[in-house]
Amino acid sequence: RMGWPVIDVTRRSIEETAASIIQLYNQHQSPEA
């Protein structure tokens, strides 16, 4: 999987999925947080 995070989108709305992606992105941008 080349180190990519996997997000389970089962029974999730697009808004919830987008929020998860944004959260992962923000964590990646500031790994010390």
Residue pairs with C-beta under 8 A, 6 or more apart in sequence:
5 24
7 17
7 20
7 21
7 24
9 17
12 20
26 33
27 33
